[in-house]
Structure formats: structure tokens, C-alpha cells
């Protein structure tokens, strides 16, 4: 009888810890939506914090005049849609046109995404600009990379 009780207690503890683990891991993924997915599902409340990822559209980055600004506006795009984003805070050094960015924030009343944090994803293959330009000197790829 005592063996059965011990077995039952161990079983209950294993099930409880497994359930706790599943609950903790279900919401902890660092997943994000693309602008197309966001616009297709647009049923979220304005106070819900979302993560939206995509490419910074070329020539879409603008900052107020005066230099040293900490507020920027840009368009985040994927293959189908784009979304206007306003971010106020420290701008990462790697933020530029064409960068892959994940913006975390909320949608305001004017259909503009107000980001409270932006993350710039690093390129998978890094080569210093000097080495890359000397290796590709005069090729079509060099013109494409540095347009």
C-alpha cells in the first residue's frame, strides 16, 4: 500500500511539473509577425504589445531635423505589405535601409505602429567591408551590395 502511495505522489509531481513546463514554454517563444500577417489578422486591441518583423524599406527612414535625434520613422516591409513605424529611443548602429528589424510595440489610432523597442538582426555571413570590396572589386555583385 505504501509503495502505491509513493508511486502516485511521484506520478502527480511529474504530471504537474510537465504541465507547468508546457505552460511556461508556450508563450516564451520570441516569435513575430510579418506586416502581411499583421494586416490580415488586424483584430488585436490597441493596447496589445506585438512584435512585427521585416525589412526596412529603402529611403523610408526619416528623423527630425537637428541631428542626434532619438525618434525615427520608417517603413517595415515584407514581400506583400508594408507598415509605418515610429520609434523613439536609442537607435542601434546597425539600423539602416534594408536591415532586418523586429519592432516591438503597439498600434496607435492612426494605423501607425509605435515601437518601444527595435532589434536589428545581424547578417548571417559577416565580412569586413574592406575585405569584401577588395574581393569583389569591379564585379556586378559589388555594385549590387553597395547600391
N, CA and C atoms as an extended XYZ file, in Angstrom:
441
Properties=species:S:1:pos:R:3:atomname:S:1:resname:S:1:resid:I:1 pbc="F F F"
N         0.812       -1.190        0.000 N   UNK     1
C         0.000        0.000        0.000 CA  UNK     1
C         0.859        1.259        0.000 C   UNK     1
N         1.920        1.267        0.810 N   UNK     2
C         2.790        2.428        0.886 CA  UNK     2
C         3.525        2.669       -0.444 C   UNK     2
N         3.855        1.576       -1.133 N   UNK     3
C         4.512        1.689       -2.426 CA  UNK     3
C         3.590        2.370       -3.438 C   UNK     3
N         2.325        2.040       -3.378 N   UNK     4
C         1.354        2.638       -4.290 CA  UNK     4
C         1.227        4.140       -4.053 C   UNK     4
N         1.216        4.543       -2.806 N   UNK     5
C         1.104        5.969       -2.477 CA  UNK     5
C         2.332        6.726       -2.983 C   UNK     5
N         3.509        6.166       -2.779 N   UNK     6
C         4.730        6.802       -3.276 CA  UNK     6
C         4.701        6.918       -4.797 C   UNK     6
N         4.267        5.847       -5.449 N   UNK     7
C         4.175        5.856       -6.906 CA  UNK     7
C         3.190        6.916       -7.375 C   UNK     7
N         2.056        7.033       -6.698 N   UNK     8
C         1.037        8.015       -7.044 CA  UNK     8
C         1.554        9.442       -6.841 C   UNK     8
N         2.273        9.684       -5.759 N   UNK     9
C         2.841       11.013       -5.488 CA  UNK     9
C         3.858       11.386       -6.565 C   UNK     9
N         4.728       10.456       -6.928 N   UNK    10
C         5.725       10.716       -7.974 CA  UNK    10
C         5.027       11.011       -9.303 C   UNK    10
N         4.003       10.248       -9.626 N   UNK    11
C         3.259       10.449      -10.866 CA  UNK    11
C         2.604       11.829      -10.904 C   UNK    11
N         1.989       12.242       -9.801 N   UNK    12
C         1.345       13.556       -9.719 CA  UNK    12
C         2.391       14.667       -9.871 C   UNK    12
N         3.532       14.522       -9.224 N   UNK    13
C         4.588       15.532       -9.341 CA  UNK    13
C         5.119       15.637      -10.765 C   UNK    13
N         5.299       14.503      -11.422 N   UNK    14
C         5.777       14.512      -12.807 CA  UNK    14
C         4.756       15.196      -13.715 C   UNK    14
N         3.476       14.873      -13.546 N   UNK    15
C         2.444       15.497      -14.367 CA  UNK    15
C         2.337       16.990      -14.105 C   UNK    15
N         2.407       17.407      -12.849 N   UNK    16
C         2.348       18.835      -12.527 CA  UNK    16
C         3.535       19.598      -13.095 C   UNK    16
N         4.728       19.028      -12.955 N   UNK    17
C         5.909       19.723      -13.488 CA  UNK    17
C         5.875       19.749      -15.011 C   UNK    17
N         5.373       18.688      -15.644 N   UNK    18
C         5.234       18.686      -17.101 CA  UNK    18
C         4.234       19.727      -17.564 C   UNK    18
N         3.104       19.835      -16.876 N   UNK    19
C         2.107       20.850      -17.213 CA  UNK    19
C         2.638       22.255      -17.020 C   UNK    19
N         3.364       22.473      -15.933 N   UNK    20
C         3.967       23.780      -15.675 CA  UNK    20
C         4.960       24.143      -16.780 C   UNK    20
N         5.768       23.186      -17.184 N   UNK    21
C         6.755       23.408      -18.233 CA  UNK    21
C         6.089       23.769      -19.559 C   UNK    21
N         5.019       23.072      -19.902 N   UNK    22
C         4.295       23.361      -21.141 CA  UNK    22
C         3.695       24.764      -21.091 C   UNK    22
N         3.111       25.146      -19.976 N   UNK    23
C         2.537       26.488      -19.845 CA  UNK    23
C         3.600       27.575      -19.962 C   UNK    23
N         4.737       27.355      -19.358 N   UNK    24
C         5.816       28.351      -19.398 CA  UNK    24
C         6.402       28.498      -20.792 C   UNK    24
N         6.577       27.401      -21.481 N   UNK    25
C         7.213       27.439      -22.793 CA  UNK    25
C         6.271       27.859      -23.908 C   UNK    25
N         4.980       27.749      -23.704 N   UNK    26
C         4.042       28.061      -24.778 CA  UNK    26
C         4.045       29.538      -25.151 C   UNK    26
N         4.306       30.438      -24.225 N   UNK    27
C         4.292       31.858      -24.532 CA  UNK    27
C         5.658       32.496      -24.544 C   UNK    27
N         6.706       31.719      -24.393 N   UNK    28
C         8.019       32.326      -24.255 CA  UNK    28
C         8.796       32.424      -25.565 C   UNK    28
N         8.260       31.906      -26.650 N   UNK    29
C         8.963       31.989      -27.929 CA  UNK    29
C         9.062       33.430      -28.383 C   UNK    29
N        10.156       33.767      -28.981 N   UNK    30
C        10.360       35.137      -29.445 CA  UNK    30
C         9.866       35.256      -30.880 C   UNK    30
N         8.585       34.960      -31.094 N   UNK    31
C         8.015       34.960      -32.428 CA  UNK    31
C         7.518       36.345      -32.797 C   UNK    31
N         7.475       36.608      -34.093 N   UNK    32
C         6.971       37.884      -34.569 CA  UNK    32
C         6.159       37.672      -35.835 C   UNK    32
N         5.346       38.659      -36.152 N   UNK    33
C         4.517       38.628      -37.358 CA  UNK    33
C         5.190       39.445      -38.442 C   UNK    33
N         4.863       39.147      -39.678 N   UNK    34
C         5.283       40.000      -40.782 CA  UNK    34
C         4.195       41.056      -40.962 C   UNK    34
N         4.471       42.151      -41.673 N   UNK    35
C         3.417       43.147      -41.912 CA  UNK    35
C         2.178       42.557      -42.592 C   UNK    35
N         2.357       41.603      -43.511 N   UNK    36
C         1.204       40.989      -44.186 CA  UNK    36
C         0.367       40.186      -43.196 C   UNK    36
N         1.003       39.417      -42.315 N   UNK    37
C         0.272       38.651      -41.305 CA  UNK    37
C        -0.455       39.584      -40.344 C   UNK    37
N         0.204       40.674      -39.971 N   UNK    38
C        -0.400       41.635      -39.056 CA  UNK    38
C        -1.650       42.258      -39.676 C   UNK    38
N        -1.552       42.681      -40.946 N   UNK    39
C        -2.699       43.324      -41.590 CA  UNK    39
C        -3.833       42.340      -41.845 C   UNK    39
N        -3.510       41.073      -42.056 N   UNK    40
C        -4.549       40.055      -42.264 CA  UNK    40
C        -5.298       39.748      -40.963 C   UNK    40
N        -4.620       39.826      -39.824 N   UNK    41
C        -5.221       39.478      -38.533 CA  UNK    41
C        -5.667       40.682      -37.730 C   UNK    41
N        -5.637       41.825      -38.206 N   UNK    42
C        -5.814       43.097      -37.530 CA  UNK    42
C        -6.938       43.156      -36.501 C   UNK    42
N        -7.154       42.130      -35.747 N   UNK    43
C        -8.225       42.138      -34.744 CA  UNK    43
C        -7.704       42.373      -33.335 C   UNK    43
N        -6.429       42.756      -33.220 N   UNK    44
C        -5.859       42.941      -31.883 CA  UNK    44
C        -6.244       44.301      -31.314 C   UNK    44
N        -6.309       44.367      -30.006 N   UNK    45
C        -6.626       45.636      -29.354 CA  UNK    45
C        -5.437       46.573      -29.454 C   UNK    45
N        -5.680       47.852      -29.300 N   UNK    46
C        -4.613       48.835      -29.460 CA  UNK    46
C        -3.598       48.794      -28.325 C   UNK    46
N        -3.933       48.170      -27.218 N   UNK    47
C        -3.007       48.103      -26.088 CA  UNK    47
C        -2.160       46.842      -26.083 C   UNK    47
N        -2.431       45.925      -26.999 N   UNK    48
C        -1.691       44.666      -27.035 CA  UNK    48
C        -0.287       44.899      -27.600 C   UNK    48
N         0.723       44.399      -26.896 N   UNK    49
C         2.102       44.533      -27.350 CA  UNK    49
C         2.386       43.429      -28.363 C   UNK    49
N         2.851       43.833      -29.541 N   UNK    50
C         3.114       42.903      -30.634 CA  UNK    50
C         4.546       43.026      -31.095 C   UNK    50
N         5.017       41.995      -31.793 N   UNK    51
C         6.326       42.030      -32.436 CA  UNK    51
C         6.107       41.841      -33.927 C   UNK    51
N         6.626       42.793      -34.698 N   UNK    52
C         6.483       42.739      -36.146 CA  UNK    52
C         7.869       42.829      -36.757 C   UNK    52
N         8.172       41.924      -37.672 N   UNK    53
C         9.499       41.878      -38.276 CA  UNK    53
C         9.440       42.003      -39.781 C   UNK    53
N        10.477       42.594      -40.336 N   UNK    54
C        10.581       42.738      -41.785 CA  UNK    54
C        11.820       43.521      -42.151 C   UNK    54
N        11.882       43.934      -43.411 N   UNK    55
C        12.996       44.734      -43.911 CA  UNK    55
C        12.658       46.216      -43.815 C   UNK    55
N        13.652       47.027      -43.505 N   UNK    56
C        13.466       48.473      -43.530 CA  UNK    56
C        13.487       48.884      -44.999 C   UNK    56
N        12.397       49.468      -45.461 N   UNK    57
C        12.271       49.845      -46.855 CA  UNK    57
C        13.309       50.916      -47.211 C   UNK    57
N        13.943       50.762      -48.364 N   UNK    58
C        14.957       51.720      -48.812 CA  UNK    58
C        14.375       53.128      -48.891 C   UNK    58
N        15.117       54.098      -48.448 N   UNK    59
C        14.777       55.531      -48.458 CA  UNK    59
C        13.532       55.866      -47.647 C   UNK    59
N        13.171       55.030      -46.684 N   UNK    60
C        11.981       55.320      -45.880 CA  UNK    60
C        12.325       55.862      -44.500 C   UNK    60
N        13.592       55.828      -44.116 N   UNK    61
C        13.987       56.263      -42.778 CA  UNK    61
C        14.038       57.783      -42.740 C   UNK    61
N        13.328       58.365      -41.780 N   UNK    62
C        13.376       59.824      -41.615 CA  UNK    62
C        13.465       60.149      -40.135 C   UNK    62
N        14.230       61.193      -39.848 N   UNK    63
C        14.398       61.650      -38.470 CA  UNK    63
C        14.185       63.160      -38.457 C   UNK    63
N        13.711       63.706      -37.346 N   UNK    64
C        13.540       65.158      -37.266 CA  UNK    64
C        14.863       65.881      -37.467 C   UNK    64
N        14.785       67.096      -37.963 N   UNK    65
C        15.989       67.892      -38.220 CA  UNK    65
C        16.704       68.215      -36.924 C   UNK    65
N        18.001       68.449      -37.016 N   UNK    66
C        18.782       68.841      -35.859 CA  UNK    66
C        19.835       67.833      -35.479 C   UNK    66
N        19.810       66.655      -36.061 N   UNK    67
C        20.835       65.646      -35.765 CA  UNK    67
C        20.717       65.118      -34.350 C   UNK    67
N        21.241       63.970      -34.118 N   UNK    68
C        21.230       63.365      -32.794 CA  UNK    68
C        19.840       62.999      -32.316 C   UNK    68
N        18.898       62.947      -33.247 N   UNK    69
C        17.518       62.655      -32.871 CA  UNK    69
C        17.385       61.221      -32.384 C   UNK    69
N        16.480       61.039      -31.453 N   UNK    70
C        16.235       59.691      -30.966 CA  UNK    70
C        14.891       59.175      -31.449 C   UNK    70
N        14.198       59.923      -32.308 N   UNK    71
C        12.942       59.445      -32.884 CA  UNK    71
C        13.120       59.281      -34.375 C   UNK    71
N        12.746       58.118      -34.873 N   UNK    72
C        12.830       57.866      -36.305 CA  UNK    72
C        11.512       57.295      -36.797 C   UNK    72
N        11.254       57.529      -38.065 N   UNK    73
C        10.087       56.956      -38.734 CA  UNK    73
C        10.615       56.147      -39.904 C   UNK    73
N        10.022       54.979      -40.121 N   UNK    74
C        10.447       54.150      -41.240 CA  UNK    74
C         9.330       53.211      -41.638 C   UNK    74
N         9.477       52.603      -42.797 N   UNK    75
C         8.529       51.618      -43.297 CA  UNK    75
C         9.147       50.239      -43.148 C   UNK    75
N         8.398       49.341      -42.577 N   UNK    76
C         8.818       47.952      -42.416 CA  UNK    76
C         8.042       47.145      -43.441 C   UNK    76
N         8.732       46.345      -44.264 N   UNK    77
C         8.041       45.641      -45.336 CA  UNK    77
C         8.402       44.164      -45.359 C   UNK    77
N         7.524       43.407      -45.983 N   UNK    78
C         7.810       42.020      -46.326 CA  UNK    78
C         7.537       41.898      -47.826 C   UNK    78
N         7.301       40.699      -48.313 N   UNK    79
C         7.104       40.506      -49.746 CA  UNK    79
C         5.795       41.118      -50.250 C   UNK    79
N         4.791       41.280      -49.351 N   UNK    80
C         3.472       41.727      -49.797 CA  UNK    80
C         3.059       43.101      -49.288 C   UNK    80
N         3.338       43.395      -48.030 N   UNK    81
C         2.801       44.598      -47.382 CA  UNK    81
C         3.906       45.419      -46.733 C   UNK    81
N         3.539       46.646      -46.355 N   UNK    82
C         4.449       47.473      -45.557 CA  UNK    82
C         3.660       48.116      -44.429 C   UNK    82
N         4.373       48.578      -43.417 N   UNK    83
C         3.752       49.142      -42.230 CA  UNK    83
C         4.602       50.314      -41.745 C   UNK    83
N         3.964       51.444      -41.450 N   UNK    84
C         4.678       52.608      -40.924 CA  UNK    84
C         4.993       52.403      -39.455 C   UNK    84
N         6.237       52.716      -39.077 N   UNK    85
C         6.699       52.519      -37.702 CA  UNK    85
C         7.334       53.811      -37.200 C   UNK    85
N         7.036       54.170      -35.973 N   UNK    86
C         7.705       55.280      -35.288 CA  UNK    86
C         8.397       54.687      -34.072 C   UNK    86
N         9.665       55.020      -33.915 N   UNK    87
C        10.422       54.514      -32.774 CA  UNK    87
C        11.132       55.676      -32.098 C   UNK    87
N        11.046       55.724      -30.775 N   UNK    88
C        11.752       56.737      -30.008 CA  UNK    88
C        12.622       56.023      -28.988 C   UNK    88
N        13.918       56.254      -29.089 N   UNK    89
C        14.859       55.605      -28.191 CA  UNK    89
C        16.235       55.563      -28.812 C   UNK    89
N        17.090       54.751      -28.265 N   UNK    90
C        18.451       54.631      -28.769 CA  UNK    90
C        18.415       53.833      -30.070 C   UNK    90
N        18.970       54.403      -31.108 N   UNK    91
C        18.951       53.782      -32.429 CA  UNK    91
C        20.185       52.898      -32.570 C   UNK    91
N        20.005       51.605      -32.847 N   UNK    92
C        21.160       50.714      -32.988 CA  UNK    92
C        22.080       51.142      -34.130 C   UNK    92
N        23.377       50.902      -33.975 N   UNK    93
C        24.346       51.284      -35.003 CA  UNK    93
C        24.111       50.567      -36.320 C   UNK    93
N        23.577       49.373      -36.267 N   UNK    94
C        23.382       48.585      -37.481 CA  UNK    94
C        22.047       48.871      -38.171 C   UNK    94
N        21.273       49.809      -37.647 N   UNK    95
C        19.995       50.166      -38.259 CA  UNK    95
C        20.257       50.975      -39.518 C   UNK    95
N        19.716       50.508      -40.643 N   UNK    96
C        19.897       51.189      -41.927 CA  UNK    96
C        18.847       50.686      -42.908 C   UNK    96
N        18.795       51.277      -44.085 N   UNK    97
C        17.918       50.790      -45.151 CA  UNK    97
C        18.264       49.339      -45.469 C   UNK    97
N        17.263       48.510      -45.637 N   UNK    98
C        17.475       47.119      -45.995 CA  UNK    98
C        17.788       46.190      -44.837 C   UNK    98
N        17.915       46.725      -43.626 N   UNK    99
C        18.219       45.888      -42.458 CA  UNK    99
C        16.979       45.080      -42.064 C   UNK    99
N        17.202       43.899      -41.504 N   UNK   100
C        16.111       43.081      -40.987 CA  UNK   100
C        15.867       43.523      -39.543 C   UNK   100
N        14.655       43.989      -39.271 N   UNK   101
C        14.334       44.591      -37.975 CA  UNK   101
C        13.111       43.901      -37.380 C   UNK   101
N        13.132       43.726      -36.066 N   UNK   102
C        11.953       43.292      -35.321 CA  UNK   102
C        11.565       44.446      -34.408 C   UNK   102
N        10.359       44.959      -34.602 N   UNK   103
C         9.862       46.085      -33.810 CA  UNK   103
C         8.832       45.565      -32.818 C   UNK   103
N         8.976       45.987      -31.564 N   UNK   104
C         8.048       45.571      -30.515 CA  UNK   104
C         7.313       46.804      -30.034 C   UNK   104
N         5.979       46.762      -30.055 N   UNK   105
C         5.210       47.918      -29.630 CA  UNK   105
C         3.725       47.726      -29.848 C   UNK   105
N         3.011       48.859      -30.015 N   UNK   106
C         1.559       48.829      -30.171 CA  UNK   106
C         1.151       49.645      -31.390 C   UNK   106
N        -0.053       49.388      -31.863 N   UNK   107
C        -0.613       50.132      -32.983 CA  UNK   107
C        -1.405       51.307      -32.429 C   UNK   107
N        -1.158       52.506      -32.963 N   UNK   108
C        -1.919       53.648      -32.473 CA  UNK   108
C        -3.170       53.863      -33.324 C   UNK   108
N        -3.943       54.890      -33.008 N   UNK   109
C        -5.217       55.145      -33.687 CA  UNK   109
C        -5.054       55.493      -35.161 C   UNK   109
N        -3.912       55.989      -35.549 N   UNK   110
C        -3.686       56.419      -36.930 CA  UNK   110
C        -3.083       55.312      -37.794 C   UNK   110
N        -3.203       54.059      -37.328 N   UNK   111
C        -2.677       52.904      -38.056 CA  UNK   111
C        -1.160       52.955      -38.225 C   UNK   111
N        -0.492       53.570      -37.269 N   UNK   112
C         0.967       53.622      -37.254 CA  UNK   112
C         1.445       52.807      -36.064 C   UNK   112
N         2.421       51.963      -36.293 N   UNK   113
C         2.965       51.104      -35.250 CA  UNK   113
C         3.979       51.898      -34.444 C   UNK   113
N         3.728       52.080      -33.150 N   UNK   114
C         4.652       52.806      -32.280 CA  UNK   114
C         5.493       51.779      -31.541 C   UNK   114
N         6.770       51.700      -31.944 N   UNK   115
C         7.673       50.708      -31.371 CA  UNK   115
C         8.310       51.239      -30.097 C   UNK   115
N         8.337       50.397      -29.079 N   UNK   116
C         9.021       50.749      -27.837 CA  UNK   116
C        10.431       50.162      -27.826 C   UNK   116
N        10.662       49.205      -28.737 N   UNK   117
C        11.986       48.585      -28.840 CA  UNK   117
C        12.171       48.058      -30.253 C   UNK   117
N        13.372       48.227      -30.793 N   UNK   118
C        13.675       47.623      -32.088 CA  UNK   118
C        14.949       46.792      -31.964 C   UNK   118
N        14.928       45.658      -32.630 N   UNK   119
C        16.073       44.764      -32.672 CA  UNK   119
C        16.497       44.630      -34.126 C   UNK   119
N        17.777       44.812      -34.389 N   UNK   120
C        18.293       44.658      -35.738 CA  UNK   120
C        19.000       43.317      -35.795 C   UNK   120
N        18.540       42.470      -36.704 N   UNK   121
C        19.160       41.154      -36.832 CA  UNK   121
C        20.467       41.292      -37.590 C   UNK   121
N        21.475       40.587      -37.134 N   UNK   122
C        22.791       40.623      -37.782 CA  UNK   122
C        22.766       39.747      -39.025 C   UNK   122
N        23.537       40.131      -40.048 N   UNK   123
C        23.618       39.284      -41.232 CA  UNK   123
C        24.258       37.943      -40.875 C   UNK   123
N        23.875       36.902      -41.604 N   UNK   124
C        24.405       35.573      -41.309 CA  UNK   124
C        25.885       35.452      -41.632 C   UNK   124
N        26.307       36.068      -42.705 N   UNK   125
C        27.709       35.990      -43.118 CA  UNK   125
C        28.322       37.379      -43.010 C   UNK   125
N        29.263       37.536      -42.129 N   UNK   126
C        29.889       38.839      -41.937 CA  UNK   126
C        31.260       38.854      -42.585 C   UNK   126
N        31.501       39.884      -43.385 N   UNK   127
C        32.821       40.151      -43.940 CA  UNK   127
C        33.085       41.628      -43.743 C   UNK   127
N        34.248       42.009      -43.248 N   UNK   128
C        34.547       43.430      -43.135 CA  UNK   128
C        34.448       44.077      -44.516 C   UNK   128
N        33.984       45.316      -44.548 N   UNK   129
C        33.750       45.995      -45.817 CA  UNK   129
C        35.006       46.041      -46.685 C   UNK   129
N        36.154       46.239      -46.061 N   UNK   130
C        37.413       46.283      -46.819 CA  UNK   130
C        37.693       44.972      -47.544 C   UNK   130
N        37.570       43.867      -46.817 N   UNK   131
C        37.839       42.558      -47.409 CA  UNK   131
C        36.834       42.252      -48.504 C   UNK   131
N        35.589       42.596      -48.268 N   UNK   132
C        34.554       42.331      -49.253 CA  UNK   132
C        34.780       43.147      -50.515 C   UNK   132
N        35.093       44.431      -50.357 N   UNK   133
C        35.272       45.270      -51.542 CA  UNK   133
C        36.507       44.870      -52.338 C   UNK   133
N        37.574       44.440      -51.668 N   UNK   134
C        38.764       44.018      -52.417 CA  UNK   134
C        38.529       42.676      -53.112 C   UNK   134
N        37.739       41.805      -52.492 N   UNK   135
C        37.457       40.506      -53.104 CA  UNK   135
C        36.506       40.628      -54.286 C   UNK   135
N        35.634       41.619      -54.243 N   UNK   136
C        34.616       41.755      -55.286 CA  UNK   136
C        34.886       42.904      -56.244 C   UNK   136
N        36.031       43.520      -56.155 N   UNK   137
C        36.328       44.729      -56.906 CA  UNK   137
C        35.968       44.581      -58.382 C   UNK   137
N        35.115       45.486      -58.855 N   UNK   138
C        34.748       45.534      -60.263 CA  UNK   138
C        33.692       44.528      -60.682 C   UNK   138
N        33.108       43.786      -59.766 N   UNK   139
C        32.093       42.798      -60.154 CA  UNK   139
C        30.692       43.395      -60.037 C   UNK   139
N        29.746       42.740      -60.679 N   UNK   140
C        28.354       43.177      -60.585 CA  UNK   140
C        27.833       43.033      -59.160 C   UNK   140
N        28.336       42.010      -58.449 N   UNK   141
C        27.899       41.800      -57.077 CA  UNK   141
C        28.283       42.962      -56.182 C   UNK   141
N        29.455       43.546      -56.424 N   UNK   142
C        29.889       44.697      -55.625 CA  UNK   142
C        28.925       45.862      -55.821 C   UNK   142
N        28.502       46.109      -57.053 N   UNK   143
C        27.566       47.188      -57.327 CA  UNK   143
C        26.217       46.919      -56.655 C   UNK   143
N        25.787       45.656      -56.639 N   UNK   144
C        24.527       45.313      -56.018 CA  UNK   144
C        24.586       45.473      -54.506 C   UNK   144
N        25.716       45.080      -53.885 N   UNK   145
C        25.848       45.170      -52.435 CA  UNK   145
C        25.936       46.607      -51.947 C   UNK   145
N        26.569       47.468      -52.716 N   UNK   146
C        26.807       48.839      -52.252 CA  UNK   146
C        25.959       49.860      -52.994 C   UNK   146
N        24.757       49.497      -53.377 N   UNK   147
C        23.892       50.456      -54.079 CA  UNK   147
C        23.253       51.397      -53.119 C   UNK   147
